[in-house]
Amino acid sequence: RRSTTLCACRSPSRDASAPVAAPQLARLQTGVSAAPAVRVSPLGPAQMGAGEHSSCALTTAGVARCWGAVNYYGETRHVKTAAVGHFVQISTGDSSVCALRSDGNIECWGDNGSGQAPALKSPAGGVYTQVNITSFTTCAVVSSGVVECWGAMDFGEPATKYPAGGHFVQVAPGGFHGCGVRDDGVDECWGRNDVGQAPATKSAASGKF
């Protein structure tokens, strides 16, 4: 299983006085675009995510707009409006998408073969504050500081992960493991750790995560 790849909505502008590399200059001189076409929402981008086959972005109105070459499971429907409120964060997996609503619940669409993309997901208590979906697993942070996961969990990944200290503020599931960032700047991981990808705790060499 592959993990989700995230895209930034903007990139820093290049200094106009900086020299242009020869390959780039050649492309500019021949009229060939040096970068993929830019997709601009009429309402402006707010946040986005990219998976294996599709990409999605939220407009500032909280509407999901998706595109891609493969649409086997309806994951790249062009426009998705929240059933309640509006979307505030979105995550795209291989063939599934999950988006966090303004009321703290999660809506998903696309492939749900492993239970990773239910139409609606509500936390056991509190509200969700962040969601992240991969190929077959989805995890979300709850306002209480715990992490809830669902879908395929084959290497002891817990359905509910309680932090050893502090509260989780962000989560990132991988192929067979997951990691969460605590509010004290320490990472906790769980699941498959055959190549050291999921240590129980991980601290930054300097500063905090």
Residue pairs with C-beta under 8 A, 6 or more apart in sequence:
1 94
1 134
1 135
1 136
1 137
1 152
1 175
1 176
2 52
2 94
2 134
2 135
2 175
3 134
3 135
3 172
3 173
3 174
3 175
4 49
4 50
4 51
4 91
4 92
4 93
4 132
4 133
4 134
4 172
5 50
5 51
6 48
6 49
6 50
7 48
7 49
7 50
7 55
9 45
9 46
9 47
9 48
9 57
10 45
20 28
24 34
27 33
27 34
28 34
39 57
39 67
41 57
41 59
41 60
41 65
42 59
43 59
43 60
43 61
43 63
44 59
44 60
45 57
45 58
45 59
45 60
46 57
46 58
46 59
46 60
46 62
47 57
47 58
47 88
47 89
47 90
48 55
48 56
48 57
48 58
48 90
49 55
49 56
49 57
49 90
49 91
49 92
49 97
50 56
50 92
51 68
51 75
51 92
51 93
51 94
51 95
51 96
51 97
52 93
52 94
52 95
52 135
53 68
53 69
53 70
53 75
53 76
53 94
53 95
54 66
54 67
54 68
54 70
54 71
54 75
54 76
54 92
54 95
54 97
55 66
55 67
55 68
55 92
56 64
56 65
56 66
56 67
56 90
56 92
56 97
56 99
57 64
57 65
57 66
57 90
58 64
58 65
58 87
58 88
58 89
58 90
58 99
59 65
61 86
62 82
62 85
62 86
62 87
62 88
62 102
63 79
63 80
63 81
63 82
63 86
63 87
64 79
64 80
64 81
64 87
64 90
64 97
64 99
65 78
65 79
65 80
66 75
66 76
66 77
66 78
66 80
66 92
66 97
67 76
67 78
68 75
68 76
70 76
70 95
71 77
72 95
72 111
73 95
73 96
73 109
73 110
73 111
73 112
74 109
74 110
75 92
75 95
75 96
75 97
75 109
75 110
75 111
77 109
80 87
80 97
80 99
80 107
80 109
82 99
82 101
82 102
82 107
83 101
83 107
83 120
84 101
84 103
84 105
85 101
85 102
85 103
86 101
86 102
87 99
87 100
87 101
87 102
87 107
88 100
88 101
88 102
89 99
89 100
89 130
89 131
90 97
90 98
90 99
90 100
91 97
91 98
91 99
91 131
91 132
91 133
91 138
92 133
93 110
93 111
93 116
93 117
93 133
93 134
93 135
93 136
93 138
94 111
94 134
94 135
95 110
95 111
96 108
96 109
96 110
96 111
96 112
96 116
96 117
96 133
96 138
97 108
97 109
97 110
97 117
97 133
98 106
98 107
98 108
98 117
98 121
98 131
98 133
98 138
99 106
99 107
99 108
99 131
100 106
100 128
100 129
100 130
100 131
100 140
101 107
103 127
104 123
104 126
104 127
104 128
104 129
104 143
105 120
105 121
105 122
105 123
105 127
105 128
106 120
106 121
106 122
106 128
106 131
106 140
107 119
107 120
107 121
108 116
108 117
108 118
108 119
108 120
108 121
108 133
108 138
109 117
109 119
110 117
111 117
112 118
113 136
114 136
114 137
114 151
114 152
115 150
115 151
115 152
116 133
116 134
116 135
116 136
116 137
116 138
116 150
116 151
116 152
117 133
117 138
117 151
118 150
121 128
121 138
121 140
121 150
123 140
123 142
123 143
123 148
124 142
124 148
124 160
125 142
125 144
126 142
126 143
126 144
127 142
127 143
128 140
128 141
128 142
128 143
128 148
129 140
129 141
129 142
129 143
129 169
130 140
130 141
130 169
130 170
130 171
131 138
131 139
131 140
131 141
132 138
132 139
132 140
132 171
132 172
132 173
133 173
134 173
134 174
134 175
135 175
136 151
136 152
137 149
137 150
137 151
137 152
137 153
137 157
137 173
137 178
138 149
138 150
138 151
138 173
139 147
139 148
139 149
139 150
139 171
139 172
139 173
139 178
139 180
140 147
140 148
140 149
140 171
141 147
141 168
141 169
141 170
141 171
141 180
142 148
144 167
145 163
145 166
145 167
145 168
145 169
145 183
146 160
146 161
146 162
146 163
146 167
146 168
147 160
147 161
147 168
147 171
147 178
147 180
148 159
148 160
148 161
149 157
149 158
149 159
149 160
149 161
149 173
149 178
150 159
153 159
153 191
154 176
155 176
155 177
155 191
155 192
156 190
156 191
157 173
157 176
157 177
157 178
157 190
157 191
158 190
161 168
161 178
161 180
161 188
161 190
163 180
163 182
163 188
164 188
164 200
164 201
165 182
165 184
165 186
166 182
166 183
166 184
166 186
167 182
167 183
168 180
168 181
168 182
168 183
168 188
169 181
169 182
169 183
170 180
170 181
171 178
171 179
171 180
171 181
172 178
172 179
172 180
174 191
174 197
174 198
175 192
176 191
176 192
177 189
177 190
177 191
177 192
177 193
177 197
177 198
178 189
178 190
178 191
178 198
179 187
179 188
179 189
179 190
179 198
179 202
180 187
180 188
180 189
181 187
181 209
182 188
184 208
185 203
185 204
185 207
185 208
185 209
186 201
186 202
186 203
186 208
186 209
187 199
187 201
187 202
187 203
187 209
188 200
188 201
188 202
189 197
189 198
189 199
189 200
189 201
189 202
190 198
190 200
191 198
192 198
193 199
202 209
203 209
